[in-house]
Amino acid sequence: MEKKQGFTLIEVVVVMIIISIVAGIAMITIHSNSRKHDETLAKQLTNTLLLAEQEAMLGPKTLGLAVTSQSFQFYQLERDAKTDENHWVPMNEPPFRAHRFPANTHVTLKIQDEIISANSEPKIIITPGNDLTPFVIFIGKMGESPTYLITGKANGEVTSAAFQAK
């Protein structure tokens, strides 16, 4: 009698169960890794804002933060001696130079409960007296709810936390 080559039904089911378990673990890891990126970005931006507040006080100088859909950049307010007008000059030294957001990251800036359009003009102002434009920055993935938020208060307090939708 000749033996037929092939797999039994039990062998096929066992392999499918193993593949399902591995795929499930991979999906959990990918989701958790993407949330970790948002957390890292929120902490980086919060720490840079706190450093900018110290820089403004020690300067003394007025700084501004511009948030676009793809990056954030700090500026310094300077007076032109010839025209006697103020203008924003991009800061190029680390950590205040332009920073690009990771791909597929969505950032929303709110000032006075109004969503601010993303352009390269500073909207968050930091003064030498430690005054700060009150703001909220939401961070998340494109097409999804935000996962982290950064809050700035007028007294200069800046915090980041996981976002809990109400």
C-alpha positions in Angstrom: 0.0 0.0 0.0 1.3 3.4 -1.0 1.4 6.3 1.6 0.0 9.6 0.4 2.1 12.7 1.0 0.5 15.7 2.7 -0.6 17.3 5.9 -3.3 16.2 8.2 -6.1 18.5 9.2 -4.7 18.8 12.7 -1.3 19.8 11.4 -2.8 22.6 9.3 -4.9 23.8 12.2 -1.9 23.9 14.6 0.1 25.9 12.0 -2.8 28.4 11.5 -3.1 28.9 15.3 0.6 29.6 15.6 0.5 32.1 12.7 -2.6 33.8 14.3 -0.7 34.2 17.7 2.4 35.6 16.1 0.3 38.1 14.0 -1.6 39.2 17.1 1.6 39.9 19.0 3.1 41.8 16.0 0.0 44.0 15.8 0.1 44.8 19.5 3.8 45.6 19.2 3.3 47.9 16.2 0.4 49.8 17.9 2.4 50.2 21.2 5.5 51.4 19.2 3.5 54.1 17.4 2.1 55.4 20.7 5.7 55.5 22.1 6.7 57.7 19.2 4.0 60.2 20.1 5.0 60.2 23.7 8.7 60.8 22.8 7.7 63.7 20.5 5.5 65.2 23.3 8.3 65.0 25.8 10.9 66.4 23.4 8.7 69.4 22.5 7.8 70.0 26.2 11.4 69.9 27.3 12.5 72.2 24.4 9.7 74.7 25.4 11.0 74.7 29.0 14.5 75.3 27.7 13.3 78.1 25.5 11.7 79.8 28.5 15.0 79.7 30.3 16.8 81.0 27.3 14.3 83.9 27.0 14.8 84.8 30.7 18.6 84.6 30.6 18.9 86.4 27.3 16.8 88.5 27.9 15.0 88.0 24.6 11.6 87.3 23.2 11.2 83.9 21.5 8.5 82.4 19.4 7.4 78.9 18.4 6.0 78.2 15.0 4.2 74.8 14.4 3.5 73.6 10.9 1.9 70.4 9.8 5.4 68.9 9.3 7.7 70.6 11.8 8.3 73.0 14.6 10.8 75.9 14.7 11.8 78.4 17.3 12.4 82.1 16.4 13.9 85.1 18.1 12.4 88.6 17.9 15.1 91.0 16.7 14.9 94.7 16.0 16.3 95.9 12.6 18.6 98.9 13.4 18.0 100.5 9.9 14.2 100.3 9.8 13.6 100.2 13.6 11.1 97.3 13.0 10.9 94.0 14.8 11.1 90.7 12.8 11.3 87.0 13.6 14.7 85.3 12.9 14.9 81.5 12.9 17.1 80.0 15.6 19.5 77.5 14.1 21.4 76.3 17.2 20.3 73.0 18.7 17.8 72.3 20.2 15.9 75.4 18.8 16.5 74.7 15.1 13.7 73.2 13.0 12.6 69.7 13.9 10.5 67.6 11.5 7.7 65.5 12.8 7.8 61.7 12.1 5.9 60.5 9.1 2.2 60.0 9.6 2.1 62.3 12.7 -0.7 64.8 13.0 -0.2 67.8 15.2 -2.9 70.4 16.0 -2.2 73.7 17.8 -5.1 75.4 19.7 -4.9 78.9 21.2 -7.9 80.3 23.0 -10.0 77.3 21.9 -9.3 78.1 18.3 -7.4 75.8 16.0 -4.5 77.7 14.5 -3.6 77.2 10.9 -0.2 75.6 10.5 2.3 78.1 9.0 5.8 79.2 9.6 4.9 82.2 11.7 5.4 82.1 15.5 2.1 81.8 17.3 3.4 80.8 20.8 5.3 83.7 22.3 7.8 83.4 25.2 8.8 86.6 26.9 11.8 87.3 29.2 9.3 87.7 32.1 8.4 84.0 31.7 5.0 84.9 30.1 3.8 82.4 27.6 0.9 82.4 25.1 -1.5 79.8 26.6 -1.9 76.9 24.2 -2.7 73.2 23.7 -0.9 71.0 21.2 -2.5 67.7 20.3 -0.3 64.9 18.9 -1.4 61.7 17.2 -1.5 59.7 14.0 -3.1 60.9 10.8 -6.8 60.0 10.8 -6.9 58.9 14.4 -7.7 60.6 17.8 -4.8 62.4 19.5 -2.8 60.3 21.9 -0.8 63.0 23.7 -1.2 66.7 24.5 1.1 69.5 25.6 -0.4 72.3 27.6 1.1 75.7 28.1 -0.2 78.2 30.6 0.2 82.0 30.8 2.4 81.7 33.9 5.0 79.6 31.9 4.0 76.2 33.1 4.3 73.6 30.3 3.2 69.9 30.7 2.6 66.9 28.5 0.3 64.0 29.2 -1.5 61.2 27.5 -4.7 62.5 26.0 -8.0 61.1 27.4 -11.0 61.9 25.1 -14.0 63.0 27.1 
